[in-house]
Amino acid sequence: MEGPLTSDFSAARIHLERAYHYLRGNDEASRSACEVLDQLIETVVEAQHRRPETGVLEFPRSAARQ
């Protein structure tokens, strides 16, 4: 069984921004699609820059400090 797949947020962002660029029309459908793409691009950017959660390691205390 393969491990978990990781997303290429950088590539996804490029494609979403390109789609946004192609929707230049001033019609309601184009404006609505651009609003949705704006939100989606923002979500992808946040995911792209999110730091992975890390655990906290407890170090053993020395006998002198207890």
N, C-alpha and C positions, 0 to 999 in steps of 0.2 A: 504494500500500500504506500502511495506517495505521501509526502508531508504536505502541510497546508500551503496553498498557493498564496503568493503575495501579489498585491495589486501594484501596477505601475502608474501611480498617481500623476507623475510628470507627463507621461504620454497621454493619459486620459484628459488632462487639463488642456494640452495642445489641441486635441481633437474637439473638445467642447468649445474652446475659444474660436476655432476655425468655423464651427457650425454657427456660432453667434455672429461671426463676421458675414456669413452668407445670408443671414436673415436681415437684410437691410431694408426690407419693405416697410412702408408706413401703415400697413393694414393691421387690423386687430390681431389676427393670427400670428403675424410676425412679432408684434410687440409682446404678446402673451408668451410666445415661445422664448423670446429673449429674457423676459423676467424669470421664467423657470430655469433657463440656462444660467443666468446670473447666480441664482441660489445654488444650483448644482456645482458650478465652478467654485463658489465659496466653500462648499462642503468638501470638495476635492482638495482645495488648497489647505484647509484646516487639517484634513487627514494626512496630506503630504508632509506637513510640518509638525505633526503630533509626535511627541517623543514616546517611545515605548515605555510602558510602566515597568518600574524596576522594584524589586523587593529590597527590604532593609535587612541587612545581615547583623545579627547580634554577635559581638565579639565577647569572648569569655573575660570576665573581670579577674584581675590579678588578686591574689590573697592580700596584698598590702593595701589595696584600695577599697576593700570591703568593709 
